[in-house]
């Protein structure tokens, strides 16, 4: 990569439209050998933070001022002085996710459009353990930008499969002996007491609409997360985090009863979060 003049941030090249910004997102992308990097634009402060991964890449970057990135990304964007242009990561394959799950759940997003919510779900998935994430090609946010910033590096660690038809993908997972569990705040069955499957799939609905009818019909079970506060439902990213925590506890016990006292943090988290699990 050739070095460009200080203060110059040209428009994106054809074929290099994937933008990653933010210190943690850029650091993870630069450290990921599978991520093809075209250009990097860094302020002096960001360069100091990312020096170790830049050296590892052997990457010559452009030094810029914060206002240069503001002009490129918008003044409301929290870029932290770091912007890179990359190729998108290759999509994961559903069969590969199932084969390498090892008891970890696959997370399915039914047209969740808020990039901050999807980024937060990816961060929880990377921290708590998941085989991967499935989302639709349409009606889903781009795997870059605000999503990558909210994911804080998790975009580089969680395999993502994008599919044309979600109901068909769920049918494919069921044919591979996965138990497909739809999260629904109005379901009668509780996720905490569900006998845990060897190949669990957690399906979360879109903001405001919940699970679409065909998606709902494609699930084996419908479960809610127990709440114990003034609000009976959760923001979708919080619901995903709690569900993944429940899954992690079940893995510790081999699918049997969760450890003693496990429900206390779940209830505390549920009662402290404002929002709706269908948002």
N, C-alpha and C positions, 0 to 999 in steps of 0.2 A: 504494500500500500504506500503510495507516494505521500509525502508530507505536504499539506496545504498551508497557505498563508494564515497567520494568526488573525482571528476575527472573521474569517470567511467560512460560512456554513452554507454550501450550495444546496440547491434542491435535490431530492433523492434521484438517483439514477434509475433508468428503466430496469425493472427486474430486481431492484434492491429496496423494496418498499417497507420491509419489516423493520420497525424502529423499536429499540429497547432503550429506556432511559431510567435514571435512578441508580444510585451507587450499588445497592445490593443486587438488583436485576442485571446491571452491566457486569459486575464482578462474576456472577454465576455464569452468564453467557460467555464471557471471555475465558473462563476456566473450563468450559464444556468443549471437549475436542470435536464433538459432533456438530457444533454450531459454526457455520461458515460466516466469518466477519468480513464485510466489505470496507467499511470506514468507521473510524471512531473519532469523536469530538469531545475533548475534555478541558475543563478549566484547570488551573494550576492546582487547586485544592483537590479536585477529583483525581488528577494525575497522581498526587501523593498517595491517596487512598488505594488506587488501583495499580500502583507501580509493580507489585509482585506478579500480578496476572499478565500485565503488559510485557514484562520481561519473559515470562513463560511462553507467551505467544510469539515473541519477537516482532511485536506490532509497532509500526510507526504511526502515531496518531496526530491529529491536528489539535493545536492548543487554541482555545477560544475563550471568550469572555461570557459571563452569564447572560448578558443581554443578547448575544448572538444566538444562544439556544432559545431565549425567550421569543425572538423573532421567528425562529423555525417552528417551535412547538406551541407558542402561545404563552402569554404572561401568567395564566392560571395553572400552568403545568409545573409540578414539583419535580424538576429534572435533576436537582442536586449537582448540576455541573457535568453530567455524563450523558452522552448520547452515542449509540452505535447503530449502524445500518447493517442488517444481517439477512441471510437467507432463512426462511422458516425451517423449523425442524421437521423431519419426515413424520408422517402419521404412523401411529402404532396400529397393529393388527389385532382384531378381537381375539382370535385364537391364541395369539402370543400372550395377550394379557391373561387369559384363563390358564394357559399352560404354566405361566410363571407366577401365579398368584400366591401360592404357598399359604393358603388360608386367609390372606388379606382380602378385604372387600374391593370390588370394582365400583366406582362411583359413576352414576349416570345423571346427566343434567338435561332436563326436558325443557329446552328453549329458555334457559336463564340468560337474560340479555345484559345485565349490569356487569361491566368488566371488573368493578371493584368486588362484587360478590364472588364472581368466578375466581378472581385472584386470591381472595381470602380462603376459598374452598381448597384451592391448590396448595396454599401454604399449610393448612391443616392436614391435608392429605400427605404432604411431604413429612410433616412432623409426627403424625400418628400412624402412618403406614397404610398404603393402598397399593393395589396391583396396577391401577391406572384409572384414567378418567375418560368417559365417553360423552361426546356432545354432538349436536347436529351441525352440519355444515352451514345451514341457513339459520337465522334467528339465534345466533350465538356470537359473542364478541370476538374480535380478532385476537390471535395469540401473540400480542405485542402491546406496546404502549401502556395505557393505564392498567390493563390486566397484568402485564409483566411486572409493573411497579408494585401493584398490590400483592402479587405473589411473592415478592421479596426474594427472588432466586429460585422458587419452587418450580417454575416453568421448565427449568433445565433438568429437573429430577423426577417429575411425574410423567409417565408415558400417556399420551393423549391420542385417542382414536376419534376422528370426526366421521360421521356417517350421514348418508342421505335420508334414510328412513329409520327412525328410532324404534318403532314397533318391530320392524324386521330384525334389527340388531338385538332387541330383547328376546325375540323368538330364537335367534341364533345362540344366545347365551343359555337359554333354557334347554336347548338341544344338547348343550355341552354340560348338562347337569348342574347348572347354577340355580340358586334360589334367588328369585328376583323380588325384592322387598321395596314397595312404594311407601315413602314417608308421607303421612297425611295426619294433620293435627286433629281431625275428626274421627280417625279410626278407633275401633274399640280395643284392638290388640296393642299391647305396649311393646316397644322394641326391646326394652330391658329384660323382659321375661320370655322373649322368643327363643326357642331352642336354636342354637346357632348352627348354621350350615357349613359344610366344608368349603363351598364356593359361593359366598354371599355377594349379592349385587344390591347396592343402595341407590334408589331412584329418587331424585328431588325435583319438585315441580317449579315452574316458572313464576316470576314475580307477579303477584296479583291474581294469577289464574290457577295456580296449583298444577297438578298432573292433568294433562289432556286426557280425554275420554279413552282414546285408543291406547295411550300409554298405561292408563289405569287398568284397562282390560288385559294388558300384557304382563301385569305383575302377578306373582304367585300369592303374595301376602300384602296386606296394608297395615302399617303400624304407626303409632304416634310415640313421641317422646314424652315421658311423664313430666308434668310441670306442677309447681306448688306455689303459685303466686297470683298476683292480680291479673296477669296476662296468661292466656292458655296456649299461645303459639309463639314461634321464634322466627327471627330473620333467617333466611335460607342458609347463609354462611355459618351462623351459629348452630343451626340445626345439623348441618353437615359435620361440624367439629364435634358436637356431642355424640352423634351417631358413630363417628369414627373412633371416638374414645370408648364407647360401649363395645365396639368391635374389637378394639385392642385389649380390653379387659377380658372378653370372652376367649381371645386367643391365648391369654396367659393361663386360663383354666381349662384349655383344651375343649372349649365349647360347652363346658358345664356351667354351674352357677358362678356368678361373678364374685370377686372377693368381698368379704364383709365390709359394709360401710360404703360400697361403691356408689350407691344412689345419691348420697349426700351432695357431692360436688355437682352432679347432674342437676339436682333440684335447685341448688344455689345458682348455677349458671342460668338455668331456665328462668328463674324468677327475677334475675337482674337484667334481662335483655328486653328491650322494647322492640316491637315489630311483629311481623307475621311471617310464619315459615313459608307462606305462599308468595312472598314478596321478593 
